[in-house]
Amino acid sequence: MEKTGDMITKDARYPMLVKAKYESELLSRAHVLGIGVGMRKKDGDYTDDICIVVMVDRKRPLSEIAPQDRIPEELDGVCVDVQEVGQLEAQE
């Protein structure tokens, strides 16, 4: 994987295009606070997999999420990782 500092360059181009394509749709779903492109997080550690990161206030069991608000595991061949970020507040 090609990196410049902490920024991923070449490998992130396609995921960034896919993110842009689906960003509005994903942001309209319940509990979604933000969308980005980053590394998949598994068991508290980041992997080398570049994915679309969907930030939610709190992860919930699928049974508590309406079908129209569920986040797909993949979009156009790019993995999607749902990451819990809690409530976001503006700082002074």
Backbone hydrogen bonds in HBPLUS format (Angstrom, degrees):
<---DONOR---> <-ACCEPTOR-->    atom                        ^
c    i                          cat <-CA-CA->   ^        H-A-AA   ^      H-
h    n   atom  resd res      DA  || num        DHA   H-A  angle D-A-AA Bond
n    s   type  num  typ     dist DA aas  dist angle  dist       angle   num
A0004-THR N   A0007-MET O   2.89 MM   3  5.24 171.2  1.89 161.8 164.8     1
A0007-MET N   A0004-THR O   2.91 MM   3  5.24 147.2  2.02 137.9 134.9     2
A0012-ALA N   A0009-THR O   3.13 MM   3  5.79 154.7  2.19 121.8 129.0     3
A0013-ARG N   A0010-LYS O   3.34 MM   3  5.77 169.2  2.35 115.5 118.7     4
A0016-MET N   A0012-ALA O   2.97 MM   4  6.03 149.0  2.06 149.4 157.8     5
A0017-LEU N   A0013-ARG O   3.13 MM   4  6.48 147.7  2.24 147.8 156.4     6
A0017-LEU N   A0014-TYR O   3.02 MM   3  5.12 120.4  2.39 101.1 116.1     7
A0018-VAL N   A0014-TYR O   2.99 MM   4  6.32 161.5  2.02 159.7 164.9     8
A0019-LYS N   A0015-PRO O   2.85 MM   4  6.00 157.4  1.90 145.6 152.3     9
A0020-ALA N   A0016-MET O   3.05 MM   4  6.21 161.4  2.08 142.7 147.1    10
A0021-LYS N   A0017-LEU O   3.05 MM   4  6.30 149.8  2.15 143.1 151.4    11
A0022-TYR N   A0018-VAL O   3.13 MM   4  6.41 150.0  2.23 151.5 158.0    12
A0023-GLU N   A0019-LYS O   2.81 MM   4  5.53 123.9  2.12 153.8 167.4    13
A0026-LEU N   A0022-TYR O   2.94 MM   4  6.14 165.3  1.96 164.6 169.1    14
A0027-LEU N   A0023-GLU O   2.90 MM   4  6.05 162.8  1.93 156.8 161.6    15
A0028-SER N   A0024-SER O   3.20 MM   4  6.32 128.7  2.47 139.5 150.9    16
A0028-SER N   A0025-GLU O   3.30 MM   3  5.38 142.2  2.45  97.0 107.4    17
A0029-ARG N   A0026-LEU O   3.11 MM   3  5.56 163.7  2.14 113.3 118.5    18
A0032-VAL N   A0029-ARG O   3.36 MM   3  5.92 165.7  2.38 131.7 133.2    19
A0057-ASP N   A0031-HIS O   3.12 MM  26  5.74 146.6  2.24 148.5 158.6    20
A0033-LEU N   A0055-MET O   2.72 MM  22  5.55 170.1  1.73 156.6 160.0    21
A0034-GLY N   A0055-MET O   3.39 MM  21  5.06 149.4  2.49 134.4 133.2    22
A0055-MET N   A0034-GLY O   2.86 MM  21  5.06 164.7  1.88 145.8 149.6    23
A0036-GLY N   A0053-VAL O   2.86 MM  17  5.02 149.9  1.95 145.6 152.6    24
A0053-VAL N   A0036-GLY O   2.75 MM  17  5.02 157.8  1.80 130.9 137.9    25
A0038-GLY N   A0051-CYS O   3.00 MM  13  5.66 159.3  2.05 157.1 163.5    26
A0051-CYS N   A0038-GLY O   2.81 MM  13  5.66 166.0  1.83 166.3 171.0    27
A0040-ARG N   A0049-ASP O   2.87 MM   9  5.51 151.9  1.95 156.0 164.7    28
A0047-THR N   A0040-ARG O   2.78 MM   7  5.49 161.7  1.82 162.3 166.3    29
A0042-LYS N   A0045-ASP O   2.74 MM   3  5.41 164.3  1.76 167.0 163.8    30
A0045-ASP N   A0042-LYS O   3.05 MM   3  5.41 166.9  2.07 119.2 121.0    31
A0052-ILE N   A0079-CYS O   2.95 MM  27  6.37 162.2  1.98 160.3 160.1    32
A0081-ASP N   A0052-ILE O   2.85 MM  29  6.19 163.6  1.88 159.7 164.7    33
A0054-VAL N   A0081-ASP O   2.90 MM  27  6.11 163.3  1.92 146.3 151.6    34
A0083-GLN N   A0054-VAL O   2.86 MM  29  6.11 159.9  1.90 149.0 155.4    35
A0056-VAL N   A0083-GLN O   2.96 MM  27  6.18 159.5  2.00 146.8 152.7    36
A0085-VAL N   A0056-VAL O   2.83 MM  29  5.96 166.0  1.85 171.4 173.0    37
A0086-GLY N   A0057-ASP O   3.04 MM  29  4.19 125.2  2.35 113.7 122.0    38
A0064-GLU N   A0061-PRO O   2.87 MM   3  5.54 159.1  1.91 121.7 128.3    39
A0065-ILE N   A0062-LEU O   3.01 MM   3  5.18 165.3  2.03 112.5 117.1    40
A0069-ASP N   A0066-ALA O   2.82 MM   3  5.33 153.5  1.89 120.4 129.2    41
A0070-ARG N   A0067-PRO O   3.37 MM   3  5.45 164.8  2.39 105.1 109.6    42
A0080-VAL N   A0073-GLU O   2.88 MM   7  5.07 150.1  1.97 135.8 129.9    43
A0075-LEU N   A0078-VAL O   2.86 MM   3  5.22 159.1  1.91 147.1 151.9    44
A0078-VAL N   A0075-LEU O   2.89 MM   3  5.22 164.2  1.92 118.9 124.3    45
